[in-house]
Amino acid sequence: MSQRARVGVDVGGTFTDVVVARDGGVRTYKVPSTPDAPEEGVLDGLEAAVADRLDPAGVEFFAHGTTVATNALLERTWAEAGLVTTEGFRDALEIGRQTRPSLYDVDAEKPDPVVPRDRRFEVSGRLDERGRELEPLAEDAVRSVAEELREQRVDSVAVSLLFAFENPDHERRVARTLREELDVPVSRSSEVLPEIREYERTLATAVNAALAPVMEGYVGALESGLAEAGVPTDLKIMASNGGTISARAARDRPVDTLLSGPAAGVQGAAHVAGAAGLDNIVTLDMGGTSCDVAIVRDGEPTISTEQAVGDYPVSVPMVDVHTIGAGGGSIAWVDAGDALRVGPRSAGAEPGPICYGRGGTRPTVTDAHLLLGRIDPGVFFAGDDPPVGAVREGVEEAVAGPLGMGVEAAAQGILDVANANMERALRVVSVERGHDPREFGLVAYGGAGPLHACRLAEELDIPRVLVPPTAGVLSALGLLISNTVYDYGTTMVRPWDAVEPATVADTLERFRREGRERLAGEGFDPEERRFERSLDVRYAGQSFNLRVPVPEGDVDEGALAAVAERFHALHERRYGHASPGEPLELVAVRLRAVGAVEPPELAPPAEGGPASPVERREVAFDGAVHDTPVYRRGDLTAATAFDGPALVEGTESTTVVHPGQSATVDGAGNLVVAT
């Protein structure tokens, strides 16, 4: 009889990470990613697990974090889509917003429109702001547009009509005609993003249409490969909102997967931190090219609809992740004003940092760590003669020489600049959003996160750092503990005193029915389903709003009064002030349908005595060299404790514990550093 197993696979730029939960334990694997055909890397990861005695027939859950949609948007390798919109709004997608990338740069250019002008078409027919028909839809014009789209050989079509979020009838009729006339996917704004703000709604719908053929091909190939490998379960895809969705949903709504990988990492961090008794955390995911940071409060990641992916503000619900170009491969350089800069350019995996020995010549953050003794020179270079000399020469030529300083001082400067960049990012998601870092822990993961986390926590007065035993593959683990989540919402702009509780209640009940049917169809029993209701509220006259939970029970006048009270409290916490006497405005009604999963049990570390260092090394901290013990992560047992300075080397990452800090290993195997 096959043993039941759960598999999570996260695809990164360099490696594809695999986590398999079975037999009461967790096993991890890393295989090279295959950017030209990402599904092959996923299948290679499965093959590595099968070679380690995983029976494919016993896989009962297979979840995947993907960058396919993200890369297609960033690299503009999307499909050729068309757009059908209301007469007079053909150029809304290109006009965008008044926000400019550089206020005083007269040559600043807006990003390329996802759908060029010659594939954007108007149809007459008009609704008012409450969805009442002012002008009938011109059915003949729709068929003429379909003919033109056929001649242009589009791969997909987006439909975004004015006020469709109040009444989707015109959009449904346009989509029906297009499907009759064209054999291509059709995305409707009333399904993709039924909300106000014409540019954001049209953009999200256009992005979805442009990515739909890309995701269809990828998911189809992956599902076929899994079936051929003997995996019987349906494929799940990680969505940007922090939950998994079905493969069919990912094909229909690829725009919901744009932050698939980072969202899984935040969920993994929230899980391991919660098990360690930390409900309020800041997450730090630092890889080779970028650093992702996010906030988890009361055990739940912050969800935002104001995120941007590259140059595009895609306003679907996403885990509120802030990304900067700071990774282990970020290149150090001196600008025209003789200022030391780090990133956003990266050496990538090929040729990589100089210490990889693959032909890299420009110094990186990883090279700086090597020069200061924080990583073993033999870790990245398999030969007999690690290129330490080449690293010194690279730092001397690019940084130390131009700035007139020693090589070690330049290396420390590289780390200081990288840390300053990450500190600013951490302040964006914490202090600037009303959170006191002193009330949070910092969870560090990714290959480079634990190298920097303890210093960053010290600078921000974060009292402790938690480095999970699975830090290098935490995003893949996050896939196994993430619930299935579907978000429903619609704009309903009303003055607060004009809001009818029955209308709100009916909308929430409609969403609940849709969510219940979807979760039931995916095998979730009634006791495994839950529904979280919320309203978007703002002060009248403001442009942006806050999401406020709706209390349990009937949606009546009392419930709306409780929402208003909660809004003022949230506004005070977020912005430092509130105005209870000011009139409010309802903006949107939302419901989150959740299918709860049982997270895998992580095996605790072995019991034993104090760990002994495997070696001692001369390591530089802020210009002073310390004789520093080096521990092997796998040797650390529960309740192990030691003081800094110290290095803890794992198979996927190294943790740097600074002088004056202390570290312990908790009962779950997490390395906890008090700063």
Secondary structure, 3 states (H helix, E strand, C coil): CCCCEEEEEEECCCEEEEEEEECCEEEEEEEECCCCCHHHHHHHHHHHHHHCCCCHHHEEEEEEECCHHHHHHHCCCCCCEEEEEECCCCCHHHHCCCCCCCCCCCCCCCCCCCCCHHHEEEECCEECCCCCEEECCCHHHHHHHHHHHHHCCCCEEEEECCCCCCCCHHHHHHHHHHHHHCCCCEEEHHHHCCCCCHHHHHHHHHHHHHHHHHHHHHHHHHHHHHHHHCCCCCEEEECCCCCEEEHHHHHHCHHHHCCHHHHHHHHHHHHHHHHCCCCCEEEEEECCCCEEEEEEECCEECEECCCCECCECCCCCEECCEEECCCCCEEEEECCCCCEEEEEEECCCCCCCHHHCCCCCCCEHHHHHHHCCCCCCCCCCCCCCCCHHHHHHHHHHHHHHHHCCCHHHHHHHHHHHHHHHHHHHHHHHCHHHCCCHHHCEEEEECCCHHHHHHHHHHHHCCCEEEECCCHHHHHHHHHHHCCEEEEEEEEEEEEHHHCCHHHHHHHHHHHHHHHHHHHHHCCCCHHHEEEEEEEEEEECCCCCCEEEECCCCCCCHHHHHHHHHHHHHHHHHHHCCCCCCCCEEEEEEEEEEEECCCCCCCCCCCCCCCCCCCEEEEEEECCEEEEEEEEEHHHCCCCCEEECCEEEECCCCEEEECCCCEEEECCCCCEEEEC
